[in-house]
Amino acid sequence: MYDNKKYKGGGFIEQPLHEKSWLFMGGNLPEYPIINETGVYDYEPTDELQATNYIDPWTCVYQSILNKLADLLGWKAKTDLEILHILTELGCIDEFGKINFSVRFSAWMGGMRRSGVGTSYEKALDNIRENGVLGDKFLPSTPDLTEKTFWVEPTKEMKTQALKFNEWFKFNYETVVRDWLKSYGTYEQIREASKRGTIIGCVDGNYEYLENGLIGQGRIIRYNHSVAYDEGRYKITDSYEPFKKTLIPDYKIGYPTILYCVKKKSMNPYLVKESSSPAVYLYIPLLDGYFGLADTIINDEKIEGGTWYKAFCGGDYKNAHIKTAGKNGVPEIDKNKIIGDIKPTLFNS
């Protein structure tokens, strides 16, 4: 049986910053606004132990990233209930009603194939940006998993399901470190960054507990274990019990990175017309499909669907609240996504 007390760290691989690294307030990404002046994202996903009964997969990087992504979306959902509706439809809500993403899926998609080999932040984060995330229930981490059963390739269906996340959300990140000669962030840097998104960072996995129960810096700074920054400068959420830990006040958190995630579109259906014809469609985002307003016959005269709807709303498309395809960010109507039509039986006797 695996003894996680023998864990010595190593899941995080240090990767030096380079000239193309995305730096917080560095000007190489559009500026993300302040969304939370307190920097405290009071949402707690389900605690999950990284190690199974048999192995430690060294997936702390993905564990911390996905926990803080869940924190961010859970906090945003308190004022935007549509987020939880979307995540429920995507299968990203677990049996406890919490947002929960599959660590195994993201680790495999990011190139991890066996235990004892970690990954870097940029590789892991870029992987998530490209491949999306999968609900934990589709590929969960359970105590009975062995080396062979943990590292299995996700199915084609799982990969397709994960990409649906990218249709609804835009995920991004920036490194908080501003000093090229240092691998850790200052209190002021992390504090300011946390107003815009949730934070992941690194510690020395060989914890040295002080008499007061706090985790000390240790004699040698070796950033090898990724954790989730939690509720204030010196609180972290770990993937090893106890999950909640407290660092000394001047602990230097390594490679702090801010996570951004914004909703790209609304689930609310809307009417949209073609710019060159009166044809009008009802677009349903959840189905990513269109239903055309079908033509009808009134007094033996054929009336196009868009025309009768315009007349019904007082003869003005603005009064009808109809968007125009190809304008103001509204996509052109994809005829391959037309699912059916809506019959205007209101006008027929």
C-alpha positions as CSV (number, residue, x, y, z in Angstrom):
1,M,0.0,0.0,0.0
2,Y,1.2,3.5,-0.7
3,D,2.2,5.6,2.2
4,N,1.7,9.3,1.5
5,K,3.7,10.3,4.6
6,K,6.8,9.5,2.5
7,Y,5.9,12.2,0.0
8,K,8.9,14.5,-0.7
9,G,7.4,16.8,-3.4
10,G,8.2,17.0,-7.0
11,G,4.8,17.5,-8.8
12,F,5.8,21.0,-9.9
13,I,8.6,21.5,-12.4
14,E,10.2,24.9,-12.3
15,Q,10.2,26.7,-15.6
16,P,12.1,30.0,-15.9
17,L,10.2,33.0,-17.2
18,H,11.0,34.0,-20.8
19,E,10.3,37.1,-22.9
20,K,6.9,35.8,-24.0
21,S,5.6,34.9,-20.5
22,W,2.3,36.5,-19.6
23,L,3.1,38.9,-16.7
24,F,0.5,40.5,-14.5
25,M,0.3,44.2,-15.5
26,G,2.9,43.5,-18.1
27,G,0.8,44.7,-21.0
28,N,0.9,41.5,-23.0
29,L,-2.7,40.6,-22.3
30,P,-5.8,42.7,-22.2
31,E,-6.2,44.1,-18.7
32,Y,-8.6,42.1,-16.6
33,P,-10.7,44.3,-14.3
34,I,-10.9,44.2,-10.5
35,I,-13.8,41.9,-9.6
36,N,-13.2,41.4,-5.9
37,E,-11.7,44.1,-3.7
38,T,-11.2,41.6,-0.8
39,G,-9.3,39.0,-2.8
40,V,-11.2,36.4,-0.9
41,Y,-13.2,33.9,-3.0
42,D,-15.4,32.2,-0.4
43,Y,-16.3,29.1,-2.3
44,E,-14.9,25.7,-1.3
45,P,-14.9,22.8,-3.8
46,T,-15.0,19.2,-2.5
47,D,-11.7,18.2,-0.8
48,E,-10.0,15.4,-2.7
49,L,-6.8,13.6,-1.7
50,Q,-4.2,13.5,-4.4
51,A,-2.8,10.1,-3.5
52,T,-4.7,6.9,-3.9
53,N,-4.2,3.8,-1.8
54,Y,-1.5,2.6,-4.2
55,I,0.1,5.6,-5.9
56,D,0.9,9.3,-5.8
57,P,0.3,10.5,-9.4
58,W,2.2,13.8,-8.8
59,T,-0.7,15.8,-10.1
60,C,-0.6,18.7,-7.6
61,V,-0.3,21.3,-10.4
62,Y,-3.6,20.2,-11.9
63,Q,-5.2,19.7,-8.5
64,S,-4.5,23.3,-7.5
65,I,-5.4,24.8,-10.8
66,L,-8.7,23.0,-11.1
67,N,-9.6,23.8,-7.4
68,K,-9.0,27.5,-7.9
69,L,-10.9,27.5,-11.2
70,A,-13.8,25.9,-9.3
71,D,-13.4,28.6,-6.6
72,L,-13.5,31.4,-9.1
73,L,-16.5,30.1,-11.0
74,G,-18.3,29.2,-7.8
75,W,-17.8,32.7,-6.4
76,K,-19.0,34.3,-9.7
77,A,-22.0,32.1,-9.7
78,K,-23.3,33.8,-6.5
79,T,-24.2,36.8,-8.7
80,D,-24.6,34.9,-12.0
81,L,-26.8,31.8,-11.5
82,E,-26.4,31.0,-15.2
83,I,-22.9,29.8,-14.6
84,L,-24.1,26.9,-12.4
85,H,-26.8,26.1,-15.0
86,I,-24.1,25.9,-17.7
87,L,-21.7,23.8,-15.5
88,T,-24.6,21.5,-14.6
89,E,-25.4,20.9,-18.3
90,L,-21.7,20.2,-18.9
91,G,-21.6,17.6,-16.1
92,C,-19.2,19.6,-13.9
93,I,-21.2,19.4,-10.7
94,D,-20.4,16.5,-8.3
95,E,-22.6,14.5,-5.9
96,F,-22.2,17.2,-3.2
97,G,-23.5,19.9,-5.5
98,K,-20.0,21.4,-5.9
99,I,-18.1,22.4,-9.1
100,N,-15.6,19.6,-9.7
101,F,-13.3,19.0,-12.6
102,S,-11.4,15.8,-13.5
103,V,-7.7,16.0,-12.5
104,R,-7.0,12.7,-14.4
105,F,-8.4,14.1,-17.6
106,S,-6.4,17.3,-17.6
107,A,-3.2,15.6,-16.5
108,W,-3.4,13.1,-19.3
109,M,-4.3,15.7,-21.9
110,G,-1.3,17.7,-20.7
111,G,1.1,14.9,-21.5
112,M,1.4,13.2,-18.1
113,R,1.5,9.4,-18.5
114,R,2.9,8.0,-15.3
115,S,3.5,8.8,-11.6
116,G,6.7,10.5,-10.5
117,V,6.8,13.0,-13.3
118,G,5.3,16.5,-12.7
119,T,4.7,19.4,-15.0
120,S,5.1,23.1,-15.2
121,Y,2.5,25.8,-14.8
122,E,2.7,27.1,-18.4
123,K,2.3,23.7,-19.9
124,A,-0.6,22.8,-17.7
125,L,-2.4,26.1,-18.1
126,D,-2.0,26.2,-21.9
127,N,-3.3,22.6,-22.0
128,I,-6.5,23.6,-20.2
129,R,-6.9,26.7,-22.5
130,E,-6.7,24.4,-25.5
131,N,-8.5,21.3,-24.4
132,G,-11.0,22.6,-21.9
133,V,-12.0,20.7,-18.7
134,L,-14.1,17.7,-17.9
135,G,-16.5,17.1,-15.1
136,D,-14.9,14.8,-12.4
137,K,-17.8,12.3,-12.6
138,F,-16.7,11.3,-16.1
139,L,-13.2,10.4,-15.0
140,P,-12.9,10.5,-11.2
141,S,-10.0,9.9,-8.9
142,T,-10.8,7.2,-6.5
143,P,-8.7,5.4,-3.8
144,D,-8.7,2.1,-5.6
145,L,-6.8,3.4,-8.6
146,T,-3.4,1.8,-9.4
147,E,-0.7,3.1,-11.7
148,K,-2.3,1.3,-14.6
149,T,-5.9,2.3,-14.0
150,F,-5.1,5.9,-13.1
151,W,-3.3,6.7,-16.3
152,V,-5.8,5.7,-19.0
153,E,-6.5,7.7,-22.2
154,P,-9.8,9.6,-22.0
155,T,-12.3,8.5,-24.6
156,K,-13.1,10.5,-27.7
157,E,-16.5,11.4,-26.1
158,M,-14.7,12.8,-23.0
159,K,-12.5,14.9,-25.1
160,T,-15.4,16.3,-27.0
161,Q,-17.3,17.0,-23.8
162,A,-14.4,18.9,-22.3
163,L,-14.1,21.2,-25.3
164,K,-17.7,22.3,-24.7
165,F,-16.3,24.2,-21.7
166,N,-14.4,26.4,-24.1
167,E,-17.6,27.2,-26.0
168,W,-19.0,28.8,-22.9
169,F,-16.0,30.1,-21.0
170,K,-12.7,31.9,-21.8
171,F,-9.8,30.7,-19.5
172,N,-6.6,32.7,-19.2
173,Y,-3.7,33.2,-16.8
174,E,-0.8,35.5,-15.9
175,T,2.3,35.1,-13.8
176,V,2.3,37.5,-10.9
177,V,6.1,37.6,-10.5
178,R,7.5,40.8,-11.9
179,D,11.2,40.5,-11.0
180,W,13.0,38.3,-13.6
181,L,15.6,37.3,-11.0
182,K,13.1,36.0,-8.4
183,S,10.8,33.1,-8.6
184,Y,8.5,34.2,-5.8
185,G,5.9,37.0,-5.4
186,T,5.7,39.7,-2.8
187,Y,2.8,40.3,-0.6
188,E,1.8,43.4,-2.5
189,Q,1.9,41.7,-5.9
190,I,-0.2,38.8,-4.8
191,R,-2.6,40.9,-2.9
192,E,-3.3,43.1,-6.0
193,A,-3.5,40.1,-8.3
194,S,-6.1,38.3,-6.1
195,K,-8.5,41.2,-6.7
196,R,-8.8,40.0,-10.3
197,G,-8.9,36.3,-10.0
198,T,-7.9,33.3,-8.0
199,I,-4.2,32.4,-7.2
200,I,-2.1,29.3,-7.4
201,G,1.4,29.1,-6.1
202,C,4.2,26.8,-5.0
203,V,5.8,25.7,-1.7
204,D,8.5,23.4,-0.6
205,G,6.7,20.0,-0.3
206,N,9.0,19.0,2.5
207,Y,7.0,21.0,5.1
208,E,8.8,22.1,8.3
209,Y,6.1,22.7,11.0
210,L,7.1,25.2,13.7
211,E,6.0,24.9,17.3
212,N,3.1,27.2,16.7
213,G,1.8,24.8,14.0
214,L,2.7,27.1,11.1
215,I,4.7,26.0,8.1
216,G,8.1,27.6,8.0
217,Q,10.2,28.5,5.0
218,G,12.8,25.8,5.6
219,R,16.5,26.1,5.2
220,I,16.5,25.6,1.4
221,I,13.8,27.0,-0.8
222,R,12.8,24.3,-3.3
223,Y,9.6,25.0,-5.1
224,N,8.3,21.5,-6.0
225,H,4.7,21.4,-4.8
226,S,1.7,23.4,-6.2
227,V,-1.0,24.6,-3.8
228,A,-4.0,26.8,-4.0
229,Y,-3.8,30.3,-2.4
230,D,-6.7,30.5,0.0
231,E,-8.5,33.3,2.0
232,G,-5.6,35.7,2.7
233,R,-1.9,35.8,2.1
234,Y,-0.8,32.9,4.2
235,K,-3.6,30.3,3.9
236,I,-3.3,27.5,1.3
237,T,-5.4,24.6,0.3
238,D,-3.3,21.5,-0.3
239,S,-4.0,18.1,-2.0
240,Y,-2.7,16.3,1.1
241,E,-4.3,16.0,4.5
242,P,-4.8,18.3,6.3
243,F,-6.1,20.1,3.3
244,K,-6.1,23.5,5.0
245,K,-2.6,24.8,6.0
246,T,-1.2,28.0,7.3
247,L,2.2,29.4,6.3
248,I,4.4,31.7,8.3
249,P,3.7,35.5,7.6
250,D,6.8,36.0,5.5
251,Y,6.6,32.8,3.5
252,K,7.7,33.4,-0.1
253,I,5.1,31.7,-2.3
254,G,6.8,30.5,-5.5
255,Y,5.6,31.3,-9.0
256,P,2.3,32.8,-8.0
257,T,-0.1,32.8,-11.0
258,I,-3.5,34.4,-11.4
259,L,-6.3,32.6,-13.1
260,Y,-9.0,34.3,-15.1
261,C,-12.2,32.8,-16.4
262,V,-15.1,34.8,-18.0
263,K,-18.4,33.6,-19.4
264,K,-18.3,34.1,-23.2
265,K,-22.0,34.0,-23.9
266,S,-25.4,33.7,-22.3
267,M,-27.7,30.7,-22.2
268,N,-30.7,33.0,-22.9
269,P,-32.3,32.3,-26.4
270,Y,-32.6,35.3,-28.7
271,L,-34.1,36.2,-32.1
272,V,-31.8,36.9,-34.9
273,K,-32.5,37.9,-38.5
274,E,-30.4,37.7,-41.6
275,S,-29.1,41.1,-42.8
276,S,-30.2,40.7,-46.4
277,S,-33.7,39.1,-45.9
278,P,-36.6,39.1,-43.5
279,A,-35.8,35.5,-42.4
280,V,-35.8,35.3,-38.6
281,Y,-34.5,32.5,-36.3
282,L,-34.7,31.7,-32.7
283,Y,-31.2,30.8,-31.5
284,I,-30.9,28.5,-28.5
285,P,-27.3,28.7,-27.1
286,L,-27.5,25.5,-25.1
287,L,-28.4,23.5,-28.2
288,D,-26.2,25.8,-30.4
289,G,-29.0,25.6,-32.9
290,Y,-31.5,27.7,-34.8
291,F,-35.3,27.4,-35.2
292,G,-36.6,29.4,-38.2
293,L,-39.9,31.3,-37.9
294,A,-41.8,29.5,-40.6
295,D,-43.8,31.2,-43.4
296,T,-47.5,31.3,-43.0
297,I,-50.7,31.9,-45.0
298,I,-52.9,34.9,-44.0
299,N,-56.0,35.5,-46.2
300,D,-54.6,33.2,-48.9
301,E,-51.4,35.3,-49.0
302,K,-48.0,33.8,-48.1
303,I,-46.2,35.8,-45.4
304,E,-42.5,35.2,-44.6
305,G,-41.8,34.3,-41.0
306,G,-39.8,37.4,-40.3
307,T,-42.4,39.7,-41.8
308,W,-45.3,38.3,-39.8
309,Y,-43.2,38.6,-36.6
310,K,-42.3,42.2,-37.4
311,A,-45.9,43.0,-38.0
312,F,-46.9,41.3,-34.7
313,C,-44.5,43.6,-32.9
314,G,-45.6,46.8,-34.4
315,G,-43.8,46.9,-37.6
316,D,-40.3,47.6,-36.2
317,Y,-37.5,45.0,-35.7
318,K,-36.2,47.1,-32.8
319,N,-39.5,46.8,-31.0
320,A,-39.3,43.1,-31.7
321,H,-35.9,42.9,-30.0
322,I,-34.4,41.0,-33.0
323,K,-30.6,40.9,-33.4
324,T,-29.0,41.2,-36.8
325,A,-26.6,38.4,-37.9
326,G,-23.1,39.7,-38.6
327,K,-23.5,42.9,-36.6
328,N,-22.5,44.0,-33.1
329,G,-20.7,40.8,-32.4
330,V,-23.6,38.5,-33.4
331,P,-22.3,35.6,-35.5
332,E,-23.6,34.9,-39.0
333,I,-26.3,32.2,-39.1
334,D,-24.8,28.8,-39.8
335,K,-27.3,27.0,-42.0
336,N,-25.8,23.7,-40.8
337,K,-27.1,24.5,-37.3
338,I,-30.8,25.0,-38.3
339,I,-32.6,22.3,-36.3
340,G,-36.2,23.0,-37.4
341,D,-38.8,25.7,-37.6
342,I,-41.6,27.3,-35.5
343,K,-45.1,27.4,-37.0
344,P,-47.0,30.6,-36.5
345,T,-50.3,29.0,-35.7
346,L,-51.4,32.2,-34.0
347,F,-52.4,33.6,-37.4
348,N,-54.1,30.5,-38.7
349,S,-57.8,29.7,-38.1
